[in-house]
Amino acid sequence: MKEQIKWVSLFKTKNRIEAYQILSLLESKEIRCIPLDKIDSSYNNFGYFEVLVSEKNYLKAKSLLTENKKSG
């Protein structure tokens, strides 16, 4: 039986572009990730975008985000 992946939240933002930049960064480092759009347009864009990564890659992904923020 195939192992089931446990997904955890890495990042939340209201900015769609920022979310997809992070997804692109993670994918460039071969870290599997999932975008989760929790924005409800019927309520004046209430909500946020969330980036999910597998639990086993969480620390690697978090470190990558920290490095990326430091470098600007």
Backbone hydrogen bonds, N-H to C=O, Kabsch-Sander energy under -0.5 kcal/mol:
donor,donor_aa,acceptor,acceptor_aa,energy
7,W,5,I,-0.7
8,V,53,V,-3.0
10,L,51,V,-3.2
11,F,51,V,-1.3
13,T,49,F,-2.3
16,R,14,K,-0.7
19,A,15,N,-1.9
20,Y,16,R,-2.2
21,Q,17,I,-2.0
22,I,18,E,-2.0
23,L,19,A,-2.2
24,S,20,Y,-2.1
25,L,21,Q,-2.3
26,L,22,I,-2.6
27,E,23,L,-2.6
28,S,24,S,-2.1
29,K,25,L,-0.9
29,K,26,L,-0.8
30,E,27,E,-1.7
31,I,26,L,-2.5
32,R,30,E,-0.6
34,I,52,L,-2.3
36,L,50,E,-2.8
38,K,36,L,-0.8
38,K,48,Y,-2.3
40,D,46,F,-2.8
41,S,39,I,-0.7
43,Y,40,D,-1.7
44,N,41,S,-0.9
45,N,40,D,-0.6
46,F,40,D,-1.2
49,F,13,T,-4.0
50,E,36,L,-2.5
51,V,11,F,-2.7
52,L,34,I,-2.8
52,L,50,E,-0.5
53,V,8,V,-2.4
54,S,32,R,-0.7
55,E,6,K,-2.8
57,N,54,S,-1.3
58,Y,54,S,-0.6
58,Y,55,E,-1.0
61,A,57,N,-2.6
62,K,58,Y,-2.9
63,S,59,L,-2.3
64,L,60,K,-2.0
65,L,61,A,-2.2
66,T,62,K,-2.2
67,E,63,S,-2.5
68,N,64,L,-2.3
69,K,65,L,-2.2
70,K,66,T,-1.9
71,S,67,E,-1.9
72,G,68,N,-0.5
72,G,69,K,-0.6
